[in-house]
Structures are given as C-alpha cells and as structure tokens.
Amino acid sequence: MTQTSAGSAIPGQRDGFAGSPGLSLSTPPRPAKAVIANFRLLRETELSFTDKVTLCVGRNNTGKTSLAKLFKLFIARDHT
C-alpha cells in the first residue's frame, strides 16, 4: 500500500473549492471603468475607478447627482 502526498491533489481545487484556478472568493470583481451615454445630464461620460478611492467632484449642475442615481439604479436592480 502506498501513501499519496499532499502534492498530488487535483489541479484547480483549493481548500474544497472546485472553481477556476486562481479565483479568490475573498475579493469580489471590481469594474475598471464605466461608460455612460445619454443619462440625464451625462451625454458621453467615461469614469475610471482606482483600487483605493474614486472621487466625483465638480461644479453645481454638472451631473454628480445623475451619476449617483445611475449607480443606485444599477445596484438596486434585480440580479436574478
């Protein structure tokens, strides 16, 4: 009778997770950018997101609230 070593595990399986190799469940996917066209005041807008902080600043009536409403609609929609 021979013993198998821990190194002979099935490739791709880590700690009982049979998903894609290298996929981490602790970090959810994050968007790198958003392209917005024709939503309220935002005609052609492209946003880039960073890993740490993303700020939205600007003068009054430039679309900051429109952007917040758009993300609220996106997050609140039914994802089933």
PDB file with one MODEL, atoms N, CA, C and O in Angstrom:
MODEL        1
ATOM      1  N   MET A   1       0.843  -1.170   0.000  1.00  0.00           N
ATOM      2  CA  MET A   1       0.000   0.000   0.000  1.00  0.00           C
ATOM      3  C   MET A   1       0.897   1.244   0.000  1.00  0.00           C
ATOM      4  O   MET A   1       1.851   1.322   0.774  1.00  0.00           O
ATOM      5  N   THR A   2       0.596   2.192  -0.849  1.00  0.00           N
ATOM      6  CA  THR A   2       1.400   3.413  -0.931  1.00  0.00           C
ATOM      7  C   THR A   2       0.589   4.599  -0.452  1.00  0.00           C
ATOM      8  O   THR A   2      -0.634   4.629  -0.588  1.00  0.00           O
ATOM      9  N   GLN A   3       1.277   5.561   0.102  1.00  0.00           N
ATOM     10  CA  GLN A   3       0.618   6.780   0.560  1.00  0.00           C
ATOM     11  C   GLN A   3       0.749   7.846  -0.513  1.00  0.00           C
ATOM     12  O   GLN A   3       1.755   7.917  -1.219  1.00  0.00           O
ATOM     13  N   THR A   4      -0.268   8.663  -0.624  1.00  0.00           N
ATOM     14  CA  THR A   4      -0.195   9.781  -1.563  1.00  0.00           C
ATOM     15  C   THR A   4       0.199  11.024  -0.799  1.00  0.00           C
ATOM     16  O   THR A   4      -0.215  11.223   0.343  1.00  0.00           O
ATOM     17  N   SER A   5       0.991  11.847  -1.425  1.00  0.00           N
ATOM     18  CA  SER A   5       1.409  13.084  -0.769  1.00  0.00           C
ATOM     19  C   SER A   5       0.397  14.185  -1.039  1.00  0.00           C
ATOM     20  O   SER A   5      -0.432  14.074  -1.942  1.00  0.00           O
ATOM     21  N   ALA A   6       0.472  15.243  -0.252  1.00  0.00           N
ATOM     22  CA  ALA A   6      -0.433  16.379  -0.422  1.00  0.00           C
ATOM     23  C   ALA A   6      -0.232  17.042  -1.772  1.00  0.00           C
ATOM     24  O   ALA A   6      -1.142  17.715  -2.257  1.00  0.00           O
ATOM     25  N   GLY A   7       0.942  16.874  -2.403  1.00  0.00           N
ATOM     26  CA  GLY A   7       1.223  17.499  -3.681  1.00  0.00           C
ATOM     27  C   GLY A   7       0.525  16.832  -4.858  1.00  0.00           C
ATOM     28  O   GLY A   7       0.619  17.326  -5.982  1.00  0.00           O
ATOM     29  N   SER A   8      -0.171  15.722  -4.630  1.00  0.00           N
ATOM     30  CA  SER A   8      -0.838  15.037  -5.735  1.00  0.00           C
ATOM     31  C   SER A   8      -2.312  15.408  -5.842  1.00  0.00           C
ATOM     32  O   SER A   8      -3.097  14.662  -6.428  1.00  0.00           O
ATOM     33  N   ALA A   9      -2.695  16.555  -5.279  1.00  0.00           N
ATOM     34  CA  ALA A   9      -4.087  16.994  -5.355  1.00  0.00           C
ATOM     35  C   ALA A   9      -4.465  17.296  -6.797  1.00  0.00           C
ATOM     36  O   ALA A   9      -3.606  17.554  -7.641  1.00  0.00           O
ATOM     37  N   ILE A  10      -5.742  17.261  -7.058  1.00  0.00           N
ATOM     38  CA  ILE A  10      -6.242  17.553  -8.399  1.00  0.00           C
ATOM     39  C   ILE A  10      -5.981  19.021  -8.714  1.00  0.00           C
ATOM     40  O   ILE A  10      -6.345  19.889  -7.920  1.00  0.00           O
ATOM     41  N   PRO A  11      -5.359  19.320  -9.855  1.00  0.00           N
ATOM     42  CA  PRO A  11      -5.101  20.724 -10.207  1.00  0.00           C
ATOM     43  C   PRO A  11      -6.399  21.524 -10.282  1.00  0.00           C
ATOM     44  O   PRO A  11      -7.394  21.048 -10.829  1.00  0.00           O
ATOM     45  N   GLY A  12      -6.389  22.736  -9.734  1.00  0.00           N
ATOM     46  CA  GLY A  12      -7.556  23.611  -9.798  1.00  0.00           C
ATOM     47  C   GLY A  12      -8.381  23.587  -8.531  1.00  0.00           C
ATOM     48  O   GLY A  12      -9.167  24.507  -8.306  1.00  0.00           O
ATOM     49  N   GLN A  13      -8.237  22.584  -7.702  1.00  0.00           N
ATOM     50  CA  GLN A  13      -9.017  22.533  -6.478  1.00  0.00           C
ATOM     51  C   GLN A  13      -8.178  23.047  -5.317  1.00  0.00           C
ATOM     52  O   GLN A  13      -7.066  22.572  -5.082  1.00  0.00           O
ATOM     53  N   ARG A  14      -8.712  24.006  -4.607  1.00  0.00           N
ATOM     54  CA  ARG A  14      -8.017  24.587  -3.464  1.00  0.00           C
ATOM     55  C   ARG A  14      -8.975  24.640  -2.283  1.00  0.00           C
ATOM     56  O   ARG A  14     -10.047  25.237  -2.378  1.00  0.00           O
ATOM     57  N   ASP A  15      -8.605  24.035  -1.201  1.00  0.00           N
ATOM     58  CA  ASP A  15      -9.398  24.088   0.036  1.00  0.00           C
ATOM     59  C   ASP A  15     -10.873  23.762  -0.201  1.00  0.00           C
ATOM     60  O   ASP A  15     -11.748  24.436   0.342  1.00  0.00           O
ATOM     61  N   GLY A  16     -11.150  22.759  -0.986  1.00  0.00           N
ATOM     62  CA  GLY A  16     -12.526  22.336  -1.200  1.00  0.00           C
ATOM     63  C   GLY A  16     -13.266  23.127  -2.252  1.00  0.00           C
ATOM     64  O   GLY A  16     -14.423  22.814  -2.533  1.00  0.00           O
ATOM     65  N   PHE A  17     -12.650  24.152  -2.857  1.00  0.00           N
ATOM     66  CA  PHE A  17     -13.302  24.948  -3.891  1.00  0.00           C
ATOM     67  C   PHE A  17     -12.923  24.399  -5.245  1.00  0.00           C
ATOM     68  O   PHE A  17     -11.741  24.335  -5.583  1.00  0.00           O
ATOM     69  N   ALA A  18     -13.926  23.996  -6.036  1.00  0.00           N
ATOM     70  CA  ALA A  18     -13.663  23.382  -7.335  1.00  0.00           C
ATOM     71  C   ALA A  18     -13.851  24.374  -8.477  1.00  0.00           C
ATOM     72  O   ALA A  18     -14.088  23.962  -9.613  1.00  0.00           O
ATOM     73  N   GLY A  19     -13.749  25.657  -8.205  1.00  0.00           N
ATOM     74  CA  GLY A  19     -13.933  26.672  -9.248  1.00  0.00           C
ATOM     75  C   GLY A  19     -12.689  26.846 -10.092  1.00  0.00           C
ATOM     76  O   GLY A  19     -11.833  25.962 -10.136  1.00  0.00           O
ATOM     77  N   SER A  20     -12.586  27.976 -10.758  1.00  0.00           N
ATOM     78  CA  SER A  20     -11.453  28.266 -11.631  1.00  0.00           C
ATOM     79  C   SER A  20     -10.172  28.394 -10.831  1.00  0.00           C
ATOM     80  O   SER A  20     -10.180  28.971  -9.743  1.00  0.00           O
ATOM     81  N   PRO A  21      -9.068  27.866 -11.348  1.00  0.00           N
ATOM     82  CA  PRO A  21      -7.793  28.020 -10.649  1.00  0.00           C
ATOM     83  C   PRO A  21      -7.429  29.491 -10.507  1.00  0.00           C
ATOM     84  O   PRO A  21      -7.577  30.267 -11.451  1.00  0.00           O
ATOM     85  N   GLY A  22      -6.958  29.865  -9.339  1.00  0.00           N
ATOM     86  CA  GLY A  22      -6.536  31.240  -9.108  1.00  0.00           C
ATOM     87  C   GLY A  22      -7.665  32.188  -8.748  1.00  0.00           C
ATOM     88  O   GLY A  22      -7.406  33.362  -8.482  1.00  0.00           O
ATOM     89  N   LEU A  23      -8.912  31.722  -8.729  1.00  0.00           N
ATOM     90  CA  LEU A  23     -10.049  32.575  -8.399  1.00  0.00           C
ATOM     91  C   LEU A  23     -10.146  32.715  -6.890  1.00  0.00           C
ATOM     92  O   LEU A  23     -10.193  31.714  -6.175  1.00  0.00           O
ATOM     93  N   SER A  24     -10.175  33.925  -6.408  1.00  0.00           N
ATOM     94  CA  SER A  24     -10.263  34.173  -4.978  1.00  0.00           C
ATOM     95  C   SER A  24     -11.674  34.591  -4.618  1.00  0.00           C
ATOM     96  O   SER A  24     -12.216  35.520  -5.217  1.00  0.00           O
ATOM     97  N   LEU A  25     -12.269  33.928  -3.662  1.00  0.00           N
ATOM     98  CA  LEU A  25     -13.620  34.283  -3.236  1.00  0.00           C
ATOM     99  C   LEU A  25     -13.633  35.464  -2.283  1.00  0.00           C
ATOM    100  O   LEU A  25     -14.690  36.053  -2.059  1.00  0.00           O
ATOM    101  N   SER A  26     -12.500  35.824  -1.721  1.00  0.00           N
ATOM    102  CA  SER A  26     -12.459  36.909  -0.750  1.00  0.00           C
ATOM    103  C   SER A  26     -12.506  38.285  -1.407  1.00  0.00           C
ATOM    104  O   SER A  26     -12.877  39.255  -0.746  1.00  0.00           O
ATOM    105  N   THR A  27     -12.147  38.402  -2.666  1.00  0.00           N
ATOM    106  CA  THR A  27     -12.149  39.687  -3.356  1.00  0.00           C
ATOM    107  C   THR A  27     -13.142  39.652  -4.512  1.00  0.00           C
ATOM    108  O   THR A  27     -12.910  38.962  -5.505  1.00  0.00           O
ATOM    109  N   PRO A  28     -14.251  40.392  -4.393  1.00  0.00           N
ATOM    110  CA  PRO A  28     -15.220  40.403  -5.489  1.00  0.00           C
ATOM    111  C   PRO A  28     -14.673  41.153  -6.699  1.00  0.00           C
ATOM    112  O   PRO A  28     -13.800  42.008  -6.549  1.00  0.00           O
ATOM    113  N   PRO A  29     -15.170  40.850  -7.891  1.00  0.00           N
ATOM    114  CA  PRO A  29     -14.703  41.575  -9.071  1.00  0.00           C
ATOM    115  C   PRO A  29     -15.079  43.050  -8.978  1.00  0.00           C
ATOM    116  O   PRO A  29     -16.125  43.403  -8.434  1.00  0.00           O
ATOM    117  N   ARG A  30     -14.207  43.909  -9.520  1.00  0.00           N
ATOM    118  CA  ARG A  30     -14.443  45.347  -9.489  1.00  0.00           C
ATOM    119  C   ARG A  30     -14.363  45.892 -10.900  1.00  0.00           C
ATOM    120  O   ARG A  30     -13.528  45.452 -11.690  1.00  0.00           O
ATOM    121  N   PRO A  31     -15.224  46.848 -11.227  1.00  0.00           N
ATOM    122  CA  PRO A  31     -15.132  47.454 -12.560  1.00  0.00           C
ATOM    123  C   PRO A  31     -13.898  48.340 -12.659  1.00  0.00           C
ATOM    124  O   PRO A  31     -13.496  48.965 -11.677  1.00  0.00           O
ATOM    125  N   ALA A  32     -13.305  48.393 -13.828  1.00  0.00           N
ATOM    126  CA  ALA A  32     -12.157  49.266 -14.068  1.00  0.00           C
ATOM    127  C   ALA A  32     -12.618  50.620 -14.583  1.00  0.00           C
ATOM    128  O   ALA A  32     -11.996  51.645 -14.303  1.00  0.00           O
ATOM    129  N   LYS A  33     -13.723  50.620 -15.344  1.00  0.00           N
ATOM    130  CA  LYS A  33     -14.252  51.887 -15.847  1.00  0.00           C
ATOM    131  C   LYS A  33     -15.734  51.732 -16.157  1.00  0.00           C
ATOM    132  O   LYS A  33     -16.255  50.622 -16.259  1.00  0.00           O
ATOM    133  N   ALA A  34     -16.397  52.870 -16.304  1.00  0.00           N
ATOM    134  CA  ALA A  34     -17.816  52.906 -16.678  1.00  0.00           C
ATOM    135  C   ALA A  34     -17.973  53.919 -17.802  1.00  0.00           C
ATOM    136  O   ALA A  34     -17.415  55.015 -17.745  1.00  0.00           O
ATOM    137  N   VAL A  35     -18.731  53.548 -18.819  1.00  0.00           N
ATOM    138  CA  VAL A  35     -19.025  54.451 -19.931  1.00  0.00           C
ATOM    139  C   VAL A  35     -20.517  54.725 -19.890  1.00  0.00           C
ATOM    140  O   VAL A  35     -21.323  53.796 -19.942  1.00  0.00           O
ATOM    141  N   ILE A  36     -20.892  56.001 -19.797  1.00  0.00           N
ATOM    142  CA  ILE A  36     -22.286  56.407 -19.661  1.00  0.00           C
ATOM    143  C   ILE A  36     -22.646  57.282 -20.844  1.00  0.00           C
ATOM    144  O   ILE A  36     -21.932  58.229 -21.173  1.00  0.00           O
ATOM    145  N   ALA A  37     -23.765  56.954 -21.485  1.00  0.00           N
ATOM    146  CA  ALA A  37     -24.227  57.753 -22.630  1.00  0.00           C
ATOM    147  C   ALA A  37     -25.702  58.085 -22.455  1.00  0.00           C
ATOM    148  O   ALA A  37     -26.526  57.198 -22.235  1.00  0.00           O
ATOM    149  N   ASN A  38     -26.025  59.359 -22.552  1.00  0.00           N
ATOM    150  CA  ASN A  38     -27.401  59.852 -22.580  1.00  0.00           C
ATOM    151  C   ASN A  38     -28.235  59.459 -21.367  1.00  0.00           C
ATOM    152  O   ASN A  38     -29.328  58.912 -21.510  1.00  0.00           O
ATOM    153  N   PHE A  39     -27.719  59.738 -20.181  1.00  0.00           N
ATOM    154  CA  PHE A  39     -28.485  59.574 -18.956  1.00  0.00           C
ATOM    155  C   PHE A  39     -28.529  60.914 -18.256  1.00  0.00           C
ATOM    156  O   PHE A  39     -27.519  61.381 -17.730  1.00  0.00           O
ATOM    157  N   ARG A  40     -29.701  61.535 -18.248  1.00  0.00           N
ATOM    158  CA  ARG A  40     -29.907  62.863 -17.673  1.00  0.00           C
ATOM    159  C   ARG A  40     -28.879  63.852 -18.221  1.00  0.00           C
ATOM    160  O   ARG A  40     -28.850  64.081 -19.430  1.00  0.00           O
ATOM    161  N   LEU A  41     -28.041  64.442 -17.381  1.00  0.00           N
ATOM    162  CA  LEU A  41     -27.054  65.411 -17.855  1.00  0.00           C
ATOM    163  C   LEU A  41     -25.800  64.764 -18.450  1.00  0.00           C
ATOM    164  O   LEU A  41     -24.980  65.452 -19.059  1.00  0.00           O
ATOM    165  N   LEU A  42     -25.648  63.475 -18.282  1.00  0.00           N
ATOM    166  CA  LEU A  42     -24.436  62.781 -18.731  1.00  0.00           C
ATOM    167  C   LEU A  42     -24.618  62.305 -20.170  1.00  0.00           C
ATOM    168  O   LEU A  42     -25.279  61.294 -20.404  1.00  0.00           O
ATOM    169  N   ARG A  43     -24.048  63.010 -21.122  1.00  0.00           N
ATOM    170  CA  ARG A  43     -24.189  62.673 -22.546  1.00  0.00           C
ATOM    171  C   ARG A  43     -23.174  61.619 -22.981  1.00  0.00           C
ATOM    172  O   ARG A  43     -23.559  60.541 -23.435  1.00  0.00           O
ATOM    173  N   GLU A  44     -21.912  61.912 -22.851  1.00  0.00           N
ATOM    174  CA  GLU A  44     -20.836  60.969 -23.158  1.00  0.00           C
ATOM    175  C   GLU A  44     -19.811  61.089 -22.036  1.00  0.00           C
ATOM    176  O   GLU A  44     -18.974  61.991 -22.034  1.00  0.00           O
ATOM    177  N   THR A  45     -19.892  60.165 -21.082  1.00  0.00           N
ATOM    178  CA  THR A  45     -19.053  60.245 -19.892  1.00  0.00           C
ATOM    179  C   THR A  45     -18.328  58.927 -19.691  1.00  0.00           C
ATOM    180  O   THR A  45     -18.925  57.858 -19.818  1.00  0.00           O
ATOM    181  N   GLU A  46     -17.050  59.000 -19.378  1.00  0.00           N
ATOM    182  CA  GLU A  46     -16.275  57.812 -19.074  1.00  0.00           C
ATOM    183  C   GLU A  46     -15.591  58.016 -17.731  1.00  0.00           C
ATOM    184  O   GLU A  46     -14.919  59.024 -17.515  1.00  0.00           O
ATOM    185  N   LEU A  47     -15.768  57.044 -16.823  1.00  0.00           N
ATOM    186  CA  LEU A  47     -15.174  57.104 -15.498  1.00  0.00           C
ATOM    187  C   LEU A  47     -14.157  55.994 -15.341  1.00  0.00           C
ATOM    188  O   LEU A  47     -14.365  54.881 -15.823  1.00  0.00           O
ATOM    189  N   SER A  48     -13.066  56.290 -14.674  1.00  0.00           N
ATOM    190  CA  SER A  48     -12.063  55.280 -14.341  1.00  0.00           C
ATOM    191  C   SER A  48     -12.077  55.096 -12.833  1.00  0.00           C
ATOM    192  O   SER A  48     -12.153  56.070 -12.085  1.00  0.00           O
ATOM    193  N   PHE A  49     -12.003  53.848 -12.388  1.00  0.00           N
ATOM    194  CA  PHE A  49     -12.026  53.533 -10.968  1.00  0.00           C
ATOM    195  C   PHE A  49     -10.641  53.064 -10.531  1.00  0.00           C
ATOM    196  O   PHE A  49      -9.957  52.353 -11.269  1.00  0.00           O
ATOM    197  N   THR A  50     -10.232  53.464  -9.330  1.00  0.00           N
ATOM    198  CA  THR A  50      -8.960  53.017  -8.774  1.00  0.00           C
ATOM    199  C   THR A  50      -9.220  51.974  -7.704  1.00  0.00           C
ATOM    200  O   THR A  50     -10.365  51.745  -7.314  1.00  0.00           O
ATOM    201  N   ASP A  51      -8.156  51.345  -7.231  1.00  0.00           N
ATOM    202  CA  ASP A  51      -8.296  50.319  -6.202  1.00  0.00           C
ATOM    203  C   ASP A  51      -8.685  50.899  -4.846  1.00  0.00           C
ATOM    204  O   ASP A  51      -9.399  50.249  -4.083  1.00  0.00           O
ATOM    205  N   LYS A  52      -8.242  52.078  -4.543  1.00  0.00           N
ATOM    206  CA  LYS A  52      -8.455  52.631  -3.201  1.00  0.00           C
ATOM    207  C   LYS A  52      -9.644  53.585  -3.127  1.00  0.00           C
ATOM    208  O   LYS A  52     -10.610  53.318  -2.412  1.00  0.00           O
ATOM    209  N   VAL A  53      -9.579  54.701  -3.864  1.00  0.00           N
ATOM    210  CA  VAL A  53     -10.597  55.748  -3.734  1.00  0.00           C
ATOM    211  C   VAL A  53     -10.941  56.298  -5.107  1.00  0.00           C
ATOM    212  O   VAL A  53     -10.060  56.526  -5.936  1.00  0.00           O
ATOM    213  N   THR A  54     -12.218  56.507  -5.338  1.00  0.00           N
ATOM    214  CA  THR A  54     -12.670  57.197  -6.538  1.00  0.00           C
ATOM    215  C   THR A  54     -13.541  58.364  -6.085  1.00  0.00           C
ATOM    216  O   THR A  54     -14.529  58.164  -5.378  1.00  0.00           O
ATOM    217  N   LEU A  55     -13.183  59.571  -6.486  1.00  0.00           N
ATOM    218  CA  LEU A  55     -13.923  60.768  -6.105  1.00  0.00           C
ATOM    219  C   LEU A  55     -14.667  61.321  -7.300  1.00  0.00           C
ATOM    220  O   LEU A  55     -14.223  61.205  -8.442  1.00  0.00           O
ATOM    221  N   CYS A  56     -15.796  61.919  -7.017  1.00  0.00           N
ATOM    222  CA  CYS A  56     -16.572  62.600  -8.044  1.00  0.00           C
ATOM    223  C   CYS A  56     -16.777  64.035  -7.564  1.00  0.00           C
ATOM    224  O   CYS A  56     -17.563  64.288  -6.652  1.00  0.00           O
ATOM    225  N   VAL A  57     -16.065  64.963  -8.186  1.00  0.00           N
ATOM    226  CA  VAL A  57     -16.165  66.361  -7.797  1.00  0.00           C
ATOM    227  C   VAL A  57     -16.511  67.198  -9.025  1.00  0.00           C
ATOM    228  O   VAL A  57     -16.208  66.818 -10.156  1.00  0.00           O
ATOM    229  N   GLY A  58     -17.141  68.328  -8.790  1.00  0.00           N
ATOM    230  CA  GLY A  58     -17.472  69.220  -9.890  1.00  0.00           C
ATOM    231  C   GLY A  58     -18.394  70.329  -9.446  1.00  0.00           C
ATOM    232  O   GLY A  58     -18.907  70.327  -8.326  1.00  0.00           O
ATOM    233  N   ARG A  59     -18.594  71.268 -10.332  1.00  0.00           N
ATOM    234  CA  ARG A  59     -19.479  72.395 -10.052  1.00  0.00           C
ATOM    235  C   ARG A  59     -20.916  71.924 -10.001  1.00  0.00           C
ATOM    236  O   ARG A  59     -21.232  70.795 -10.377  1.00  0.00           O
ATOM    237  N   ASN A  60     -21.786  72.810  -9.529  1.00  0.00           N
ATOM    238  CA  ASN A  60     -23.216  72.502  -9.495  1.00  0.00           C
ATOM    239  C   ASN A  60     -23.756  72.265 -10.905  1.00  0.00           C
ATOM    240  O   ASN A  60     -23.298  72.880 -11.868  1.00  0.00           O
ATOM    241  N   ASN A  61     -24.730  71.371 -11.012  1.00  0.00           N
ATOM    242  CA  ASN A  61     -25.429  71.097 -12.270  1.00  0.00           C
ATOM    243  C   ASN A  61     -24.503  70.521 -13.353  1.00  0.00           C
ATOM    244  O   ASN A  61     -24.629  70.854 -14.531  1.00  0.00           O
ATOM    245  N   THR A  62     -23.575  69.655 -12.935  1.00  0.00           N
ATOM    246  CA  THR A  62     -22.676  69.025 -13.907  1.00  0.00           C
ATOM    247  C   THR A  62     -22.876  67.515 -14.016  1.00  0.00           C
ATOM    248  O   THR A  62     -22.231  66.865 -14.839  1.00  0.00           O
ATOM    249  N   GLY A  63     -23.773  66.945 -13.187  1.00  0.00           N
ATOM    250  CA  GLY A  63     -24.093  65.526 -13.327  1.00  0.00           C
ATOM    251  C   GLY A  63     -23.678  64.629 -12.181  1.00  0.00           C
ATOM    252  O   GLY A  63     -23.794  63.408 -12.290  1.00  0.00           O
ATOM    253  N   LYS A  64     -23.196  65.198 -11.080  1.00  0.00           N
ATOM    254  CA  LYS A  64     -22.786  64.359  -9.946  1.00  0.00           C
ATOM    255  C   LYS A  64     -23.968  63.579  -9.384  1.00  0.00           C
ATOM    256  O   LYS A  64     -23.843  62.384  -9.116  1.00  0.00           O
ATOM    257  N   THR A  65     -25.103  64.228  -9.202  1.00  0.00           N
ATOM    258  CA  THR A  65     -26.292  63.553  -8.689  1.00  0.00           C
ATOM    259  C   THR A  65     -26.818  62.550  -9.702  1.00  0.00           C
ATOM    260  O   THR A  65     -27.286  61.476  -9.322  1.00  0.00           O
ATOM    261  N   SER A  66     -26.748  62.881 -10.976  1.00  0.00           N
ATOM    262  CA  SER A  66     -27.156  61.926 -12.018  1.00  0.00           C
ATOM    263  C   SER A  66     -26.308  60.668 -11.951  1.00  0.00           C
ATOM    264  O   SER A  66     -26.826  59.561 -12.099  1.00  0.00           O
ATOM    265  N   LEU A  67     -25.027  60.825 -11.733  1.00  0.00           N
ATOM    266  CA  LEU A  67     -24.128  59.684 -11.610  1.00  0.00           C
ATOM    267  C   LEU A  67     -24.511  58.831 -10.398  1.00  0.00           C
ATOM    268  O   LEU A  67     -24.558  57.604 -10.492  1.00  0.00           O
ATOM    269  N   ALA A  68     -24.783  59.471  -9.276  1.00  0.00           N
ATOM    270  CA  ALA A  68     -25.178  58.740  -8.063  1.00  0.00           C
ATOM    271  C   ALA A  68     -26.487  57.987  -8.296  1.00  0.00           C
ATOM    272  O   ALA A  68     -26.620  56.838  -7.874  1.00  0.00           O
ATOM    273  N   LYS A  69     -27.441  58.614  -8.955  1.00  0.00           N
ATOM    274  CA  LYS A  69     -28.725  57.948  -9.246  1.00  0.00           C
ATOM    275  C   LYS A  69     -28.535  56.767 -10.192  1.00  0.00           C
ATOM    276  O   LYS A  69     -29.181  55.731 -10.031  1.00  0.00           O
ATOM    277  N   LEU A  70     -27.669  56.917 -11.158  1.00  0.00           N
ATOM    278  CA  LEU A  70     -27.407  55.835 -12.097  1.00  0.00           C
ATOM    279  C   LEU A  70     -26.820  54.620 -11.391  1.00  0.00           C
ATOM    280  O   LEU A  70     -27.256  53.494 -11.632  1.00  0.00           O
ATOM    281  N   PHE A  71     -25.839  54.834 -10.524  1.00  0.00           N
ATOM    282  CA  PHE A  71     -25.258  53.717  -9.790  1.00  0.00           C
ATOM    283  C   PHE A  71     -26.268  53.097  -8.828  1.00  0.00           C
ATOM    284  O   PHE A  71     -26.274  51.882  -8.631  1.00  0.00           O
ATOM    285  N   LYS A  72     -27.115  53.921  -8.235  1.00  0.00           N
ATOM    286  CA  LYS A  72     -28.161  53.391  -7.355  1.00  0.00           C
ATOM    287  C   LYS A  72     -29.121  52.496  -8.140  1.00  0.00           C
ATOM    288  O   LYS A  72     -29.504  51.430  -7.659  1.00  0.00           O
ATOM    289  N   LEU A  73     -29.509  52.918  -9.340  1.00  0.00           N
ATOM    290  CA  LEU A  73     -30.377  52.091 -10.193  1.00  0.00           C
ATOM    291  C   LEU A  73     -29.682  50.787 -10.589  1.00  0.00           C
ATOM    292  O   LEU A  73     -30.306  49.726 -10.594  1.00  0.00           O
ATOM    293  N   PHE A  74     -28.421  50.865 -10.914  1.00  0.00           N
ATOM    294  CA  PHE A  74     -27.661  49.684 -11.326  1.00  0.00           C
ATOM    295  C   PHE A  74     -27.537  48.680 -10.189  1.00  0.00           C
ATOM    296  O   PHE A  74     -27.721  47.481 -10.396  1.00  0.00           O
ATOM    297  N   ILE A  75     -27.229  49.161  -8.999  1.00  0.00           N
ATOM    298  CA  ILE A  75     -27.055  48.281  -7.850  1.00  0.00           C
ATOM    299  C   ILE A  75     -28.385  47.716  -7.365  1.00  0.00           C
ATOM    300  O   ILE A  75     -28.437  46.569  -6.921  1.00  0.00           O
ATOM    301  N   ALA A  76     -29.466  48.502  -7.440  1.00  0.00           N
ATOM    302  CA  ALA A  76     -30.755  48.098  -6.905  1.00  0.00           C
ATOM    303  C   ALA A  76     -31.524  47.152  -7.816  1.00  0.00           C
ATOM    304  O   ALA A  76     -32.475  46.518  -7.359  1.00  0.00           O
ATOM    305  N   ARG A  77     -31.151  47.033  -9.084  1.00  0.00           N
ATOM    306  CA  ARG A  77     -31.921  46.184  -9.991  1.00  0.00           C
ATOM    307  C   ARG A  77     -31.814  44.719  -9.587  1.00  0.00           C
ATOM    308  O   ARG A  77     -30.859  44.310  -8.928  1.00  0.00           O
ATOM    309  N   ASP A  78     -32.792  43.951  -9.987  1.00  0.00           N
ATOM    310  CA  ASP A  78     -32.860  42.544  -9.625  1.00  0.00           C
ATOM    311  C   ASP A  78     -31.822  41.765 -10.422  1.00  0.00           C
ATOM    312  O   ASP A  78     -31.880  41.754 -11.652  1.00  0.00           O
ATOM    313  N   HIS A  79     -30.884  41.122  -9.761  1.00  0.00           N
ATOM    314  CA  HIS A  79     -29.806  40.385 -10.408  1.00  0.00           C
ATOM    315  C   HIS A  79     -30.071  38.887 -10.438  1.00  0.00           C
ATOM    316  O   HIS A  79     -29.125  38.099 -10.403  1.00  0.00           O
ATOM    317  N   THR A  80     -31.321  38.477 -10.500  1.00  0.00           N
ATOM    318  CA  THR A  80     -31.598  37.035 -10.536  1.00  0.00           C
ATOM    319  C   THR A  80     -31.686  36.505 -11.932  1.00  0.00           C
ATOM    320  O   THR A  80     -31.914  35.311 -12.125  1.00  0.00           O
TER     321      THR A  80
ENDMDL
END
